[in-house]
Amino acid sequence: MENFRKVRTSEEESPLPFPDLPPDVVEMKVKEGSKIRNLMNFAMAQMELKGSRQIVFSGCGRAVTKTITCVEIMKRKLGGLHQVTKVRYKTLLEVWENQDPLPGSPAQNLTVHKNVPSICILLSRDPLDPNQTGYQPPEPRHGLGTQLSEAEDTSSSSTKGLKRPLPPPRDELLTKKLQVQVPDSPRGSGTTNHQPDHHH
């Protein structure tokens, strides 16, 4: 196999696994090398500027985790999104070409069929059928939901926010050290113990 080089990869085109999608729904195909910022800018523009009600994120193989990350960012930015997640297998066709064919023999190609996990996530501003498999309701806007998001927001917010809480614990440590040293110093210096000796 060392003489073979992958020439191209194609994935079978399969219809999106969601019923009743509008024909013009945007599908964000997340690839392993995609930049999340670019994906998010485009997706947010679709939802906010173009007023799309629904958007689909899909990715397969190594891009699955990146696809999920995009969806989580989207949900946090927009809020109130209904979600349906479908996981399935996709067939990738990899064509490998022999780089070093025997003299006089035709170049050989190998076609490899690979099954890879693929994820499709539909996000919708409009309510979706909660009974379909993979449905997730919007996260609540109150109670636990906000506490969690606030905690995450502070940790990911500007560096200023991060630096502010740090000094107090350091000060405490310093004062503790001082308290430990203060009682030690009179005994250690020996002045208090020897003073009574002079009177004898």
Buried (B, 14 or more C-beta within 10 A) or exposed (E): EEEBEEEEEEBEEEEEBBEEBEEEBBEBBBBEEBEEEEBBEEBBEBBEEEEBEBBBBBBBBEBBEBBBBBBEBBBEEBEEBBBBBBEEEBBBEBBBBBEEEEEEEEEEEEEEEBEBEBBBBBBBBEEBEEEEEBBBEBBEEEEEEEEEBEEEEEEEEEEEEEEEEEEEEEEEEEEEEEEEEEEEEEEEEEEEEEEEEEEE
